[in-house]
Amino acid sequence: MGAPKYVLLSYDREAEFEGEEGYEETWAFCQDVTDLFANPPPPVRETYELLGCVPEGPLGEALAHARASGSAPLGELALEILDKAGAAVGEWHLEAVRVLGDCPCPRDLTLWDVTIEGTEPDHNPYDYPRCPPLSPGYRLSGPEGGSYGRCRDLARIRELRNDPMEPPARLLGCSPRGALKAALDSGEEDLGHAKLQRVDCSGRPVQAAAEGELRAWIPSARGPGLVDLTLDMWSERPPLAAREVWELWDEGRPKAPNRWALCGTEGRRFWLGTARDNREQGRPDRSPDTTYHIDGRHITDLPGFFCALGEAVNGPGGYFGWGLNALNDCLRGRWGAAPPLSLVWHDSEVARRCLGVTPEAVHRPPTFSELVTFLTENRVAVRLA
């Protein structure tokens, strides 16, 4: 029988929300889990109508193309929410917008109702924008702030969708204890809410895996006294890439550098979260003006840069940001290093060839030159080697 890969803990959503610590009770160690991993579904594209619209600039041009060919790409669109005096009091965004067509506005035939589709970004402050009383509506703009016109209101066109049912996770070869064992022994049907964590071969927690409700159990074929549990998940499932990352952390925090290089781009992105969750808390920063060496041989994408940077500063499995905003936070101190510092970037030509070469993307990753400029502006002296 192999070492358990997961530990099952009691879960209290309110205590978790309040930041309480130490309330979890260990309910079981589990040898493995099936139906745990799944990549997130693609972003939902919704259809909207810009009601009472005066299209200008790129929106007007895209609308002209849509009238001729059926639809036209627009890109990013910002709706500035206006108060009754016409001042902006908030913003709401759509990405990868496509203009589908238009028709005269029934309330004012000098205006147009423009139909668009797009994807809501995660950073929107609310699910749907609302104008205050007596507002003239929205001012429309693009990613660079240029005017796209205005509209009096926004309507979302909802379509009925049949979302596929996801299977529950099955926890295999579990050794119940505590309140869970008591519930199983007494025949209780309500087994409670639980949190699943990935652990390494020594039993040390590596990262949270799932949260949900225990629904059922059966005796396990993996050994006497063991059970297989069914967990109905309400949290997002770890992506498929999590499996390969956790396997690389099975022996604990990696002791050799560049283990992340065995992963693809999605695996490297997940590696960064794992490294952040396992960073050493309270470790003092090294003194300013320290020189760090970044191994650039495997920096073929942006997550690879941050994986290599984390290891340059904090050793194998180390973390020092997962994006530019997070890197900016790390450079303020208390993450292992503080500027001014020097960074010797070895084999930098690999990154120069690979980074930021997808200009058609909605959010283009920074190029090699832009990364170097960002570091320099934040008091990191970069020497290319």
HELIX and SHEET records of a PDB file:
HELIX    1   1 ARG A   13  PHE A   17  1                                   5    
HELIX    2   2 GLY A   57  SER A   69  1                                  13    
HELIX    3   3 GLY A  178  SER A  186  1                                   9    
HELIX    4   4 LEU A  240  LEU A  248  1                                   9    
HELIX    5   5 ARG A  259  LEU A  262  5                                   4    
HELIX    6   6 THR A  265  ASP A  277  1                                  13    
HELIX    7   7 LEU A  302  ASN A  314  1                                  13    
HELIX    8   8 LEU A  324  CYS A  330  1                                   7    
HELIX    9   9 SER A  348  CYS A  354  1                                   7    
HELIX   10  10 PHE A  368  GLU A  377  1                                  10    
SHEET    1   A 7 TYR A   6  SER A  10  0                                        
SHEET    2   A 7 THR A  26  THR A  34 -1                                        
SHEET    3   A 7 ALA A 169  PRO A 176 -1                                        
SHEET    4   A 7 VAL A 227  MET A 233 -1                                        
SHEET    5   A 7 PRO A 205  PRO A 219 -1                                        
SHEET    6   A 7 HIS A 193  VAL A 199 -1                                        
SHEET    7   A 7 TYR A   6  SER A  10 -1                                        
SHEET    1   B 7 ASP A 153  ILE A 157  0                                        
SHEET    2   B 7 ARG A  45  PRO A  55 -1                                        
SHEET    3   B 7 ASP A 108  THR A 119 -1                                        
SHEET    4   B 7 ALA A  88  CYS A 105 -1                                        
SHEET    5   B 7 ALA A  72  LEU A  82 -1                                        
SHEET    6   B 7 TYR A 138  SER A 141 -1                                        
SHEET    7   B 7 SER A 147  CYS A 151 -1                                        
SHEET    1   C 3 THR A 291  ASP A 295  0                                        
SHEET    2   C 3 LEU A 341  HIS A 346  1                                        
SHEET    3   C 3 VAL A 380  LEU A 384  1                                        
END                                                                             
